[in-house]
Amino acid sequence: MISYLRGTVAAFEEDKVIVDVGGVGYGVYMSGQAMGKLPAVGREVKLHTYLNVKEDAMQLYGFLTRDDLTVFKLLIGVNGIGPKGGLGVLAVLSPDDLRFAVLAGDVKAICAAPGIGKKTAEKLILELRDKLKLEDALEHIAADPGAAEGAAYHSEVQGEAVQALVALGYGSTEALRAVKQVDIGEAMEVEEVLKLALKGLS
C-alpha cells in the first residue's frame, strides 16, 4: 500500500497530476478543486494516497490532507459510491461540509456532487451518520508546529461552546455552524464565544 508520495510536480493532466518521485512518474487522480491548490510544476508536493486495485488497472488517488483521505475511504465504503464518485463528493464538499450535511440530513447538498442521486445521498447519510462525528469537525490541524497549541485551545473552546448551545436546546449541526462563524481571538473564554454565537443565531 502506498500511503503517501513526496516528490516534484512534473505535469498536470485533465484529471490527474504526475508526481516525480526519484525519477519515477506517478499518475495521481485528484479532484479539480484539490488540483487547483497544488504548487506549480517543478515544486515539491506531498500527497496522501489511496491505491485502488482492479482486475485491469491500479489507480492512485491523491489528497492534500489525511482528513480528506479518511473521509474518501468512508465514502467509497458506501455501496454505490466508487473512487470517482468519492472524488466527486469531495470536489463540491470539504470534509467538514460533508459532516454538516450528513449530520443535518441535507440530501440536496450531497446531491450537488456529480453522479450522486437522491437515493445514493440518502444511503450515504444513513451509513455515515455514526462515522462522521461532530467532534471531528472541530479539530483543526495547525499548518505549522508553532500554532498547534493555539489550534488545540481554539478547538477545546469551540467544543465547550457547542455543548453549551446544545444544552440550551439548539441542534448539534446548527450549534456547530454558529460557533465556527465566531472569530476566536487569543485567550477568548467560552462565555464570550457563546455570546457571539447566540447573536449569530438570533
Order of alpha helices (4+ residues) and beta strands (2+ residues): beta-beta-beta-alpha-beta-beta-alpha-alpha-alpha-alpha-alpha-alpha-alpha-alpha
